[in-house]
């Protein structure tokens, strides 16, 4: 019985948390996220290279995130927020706040 339980699921350390965007393979994953106003979104850099999290309207801008670093932002106002990496501007994502 114990062996059957050991094979279930993905280890929690590797599972993506709700409202988390992983930065891996020079991409934001997921590239689009919809949340309710008042939600805090966390970005986690899984790459060996630094990345930033920048809103194109200047609402937020993270410092450079090294591997396993995180950045959080609380979205209080509804709207569509375009996000990119300031170091690698081709990396893009969209956060829709309802």
C-alpha positions as CSV (number, residue, x, y, z in Angstrom):
1,X,0.0,0.0,0.0
2,X,2.7,2.5,0.8
3,X,4.4,2.0,-2.5
4,X,1.3,3.0,-4.4
5,X,1.1,6.3,-2.6
6,X,4.7,7.0,-3.3
7,X,4.1,7.1,-7.1
8,X,1.2,9.6,-7.1
9,X,1.5,13.1,-8.3
10,X,4.3,15.6,-8.9
11,X,6.5,16.6,-6.0
12,X,5.3,19.9,-4.5
13,X,8.7,21.6,-5.1
14,X,8.2,21.2,-8.9
15,X,4.5,22.0,-9.1
16,X,3.5,25.5,-10.3
17,X,1.6,27.4,-7.7
18,X,-1.7,29.2,-8.5
19,X,-1.1,32.8,-9.8
20,X,2.6,31.9,-10.4
21,X,4.4,32.6,-13.6
22,X,7.5,30.6,-14.2
23,X,10.3,32.1,-16.2
24,X,12.0,29.2,-18.0
25,X,13.6,28.6,-21.4
26,X,13.5,32.3,-22.0
27,X,9.7,32.4,-21.8
28,X,7.0,33.3,-19.3
29,X,4.8,30.3,-18.5
30,X,1.9,30.7,-18.8
31,X,2.1,33.6,-21.3
32,X,-1.4,34.7,-20.3
33,X,-3.0,34.8,-16.9
34,X,-6.4,36.0,-15.7
35,X,-6.8,37.0,-12.0
36,X,-9.3,38.9,-9.9
37,X,-8.4,42.4,-8.6
38,X,-6.5,42.1,-5.3
39,X,-4.5,39.1,-6.4
40,X,-0.8,38.9,-6.0
41,X,1.1,37.3,-8.9
42,X,4.5,35.7,-8.3
43,X,7.1,35.3,-11.0
44,X,9.9,32.8,-10.4
45,X,13.0,32.6,-12.5
46,X,13.9,29.0,-13.3
47,X,16.6,29.9,-15.9
48,X,20.3,30.1,-15.2
49,X,20.3,33.6,-16.8
50,X,18.9,36.8,-15.1
51,X,15.5,38.2,-16.1
52,X,13.4,41.1,-15.1
53,X,9.6,41.6,-15.0
54,X,8.6,44.9,-16.5
55,X,5.2,46.4,-17.2
56,X,5.1,48.3,-20.5
57,X,3.1,51.1,-18.9
58,X,5.6,51.5,-16.0
59,X,3.3,50.3,-13.3
60,X,6.0,47.9,-12.0
61,X,9.6,46.9,-12.7
62,X,11.5,44.2,-10.9
63,X,15.3,44.1,-10.2
64,X,17.2,41.4,-12.1
65,X,16.1,38.0,-10.9
66,X,18.8,35.3,-10.7
67,X,17.9,31.6,-10.8
68,X,15.2,30.7,-8.2
69,X,14.6,34.4,-7.3
70,X,11.0,35.6,-7.2
71,X,9.1,38.9,-7.8
72,X,5.6,39.6,-6.6
73,X,3.1,42.3,-7.6
74,X,-0.4,42.8,-6.2
75,X,-2.9,43.8,-9.0
76,X,-5.4,46.1,-7.3
77,X,-6.9,47.6,-10.5
78,X,-8.8,45.8,-13.3
79,X,-7.2,46.0,-16.7
80,X,-4.8,44.3,-19.1
81,X,-1.1,44.5,-18.1
82,X,1.5,43.7,-20.8
83,X,4.7,42.3,-19.3
84,X,8.1,41.8,-20.8
85,X,11.7,41.0,-19.7
86,X,13.8,44.2,-19.8
87,X,16.9,42.1,-20.6
88,X,15.3,40.0,-23.2
89,X,12.4,42.1,-24.6
90,X,11.1,39.3,-26.9
91,X,9.9,37.6,-23.7
92,X,6.3,38.7,-23.3
93,X,3.2,37.9,-21.2
94,X,-0.2,39.4,-20.5
95,X,-2.0,39.6,-17.1
96,X,-5.7,40.3,-17.3
97,X,-7.2,41.6,-14.1
98,X,-11.0,41.4,-13.7
